[in-house]
Amino acid sequence: MTESNNLLVLTLNYSTFVKNPMDIISKYFDNVYVMARYNPIANISNYFPINSFKPYRKNSLINLSNKPKNLTVFPISLPYLPTDKGYKKSGDQHLKIVNKILTKNKINFNLIHSHFTWTSGYVGQKLKGIYHVPSILTIHENQDWFLKEYNSKFEKIYDTWKFADAIIRVNKIDIPLLEKFNKNVYYIPNGFSDEKFFRIDQKKAKTALGIPIEKKIIFSLGLLIERKGFQFLIDAIKDVIKINDNVLCVIGGHGKLKNYLDKKIKNVFLTEHIKLIDFIPENKLNLWMNSADIFVLPSLSEGTPKVLFEALGCGKPFIGTNVGGTPEIIESEDYGLLCEPANVKDLAQKIIEGLNKKWNYEKIINYSQKFAWRKIVEQIYTVYKKNLI
């Protein structure tokens, strides 16, 4: 590497699937500077119960816990309206703010790693030209979001892909599309922290959470938005309890559909079988994963969901949908079962099969280790080295 061994990270959040690998990769650098963007308009949910804004608040997007000493986080307040005009203008607004911070703080760096195409990737591509350093882009977008970008005819997005020194995509299926813009494309999936997610005794986990030992537990987790498909999971549970009424489905998360989902559970008389428990603190997630018999994610679209790896790391079979990079990870029915998205009958059947199947938990855990963040970071760092020589 060069004498100046500093990394600039541009991102739409500093939490979970960005925070975890960047914290680990900081050991390869003298300094890491993270510019984490947020929309201050979302902070209104700190004072008013606006569920749709909660996942996008500053304190939801930026997690400073256990931050490495050589990693500095600069919150980027970028107010913009959710309109087409506001969306397209936000890229240059973001660039202006970042460049001002770089100049004011006299920040030197010899590599840029951007997470998400717009606006972080665009800013990274522009800074590459200004500072003459290599720029890497990781595209985390779920597949619908990515395809919307791909079909957008928005030249600033296309230029971001064209002029990146390397692109990392979290699934394989989209790589041929990206290679139309850039030949230097790598597949590196998301991962999980095996220090935070590991197998513990199920009875102990249930006891700690106050869950009846005899209940079969279905656990699900994610933003409460249409794309995550929880509305289909609720309908599927109606069919599941016809076969096994000793089931409790627990859904954790926050988002704009919270009130809708809560009403739906009540309207179909499933309050004894489905619990919506809002946001789960990170220090409780391992308990919830280990209390479960199966983990279910009924998404309509994904890149590669991080909860998939976290479930596998706890030895839990994953029941999900055949979308994005999920089938690339659940490559065998030894690790989980997949159904078609938005198909309630198929989902219910896979849940029933998952509850009845005798799983080899040790095999699931052993398989999960290839996705531990320390392994994923090794792959990311290899891409760095190829572009810093």
Order of alpha helices (4+ residues) and beta strands (2+ residues): beta-alpha-beta-alpha-beta-alpha-beta-alpha-beta-alpha-alpha-beta-alpha-beta-alpha-beta-alpha-beta-alpha-beta-alpha-beta-alpha-beta-alpha-beta-alpha-alpha-alpha
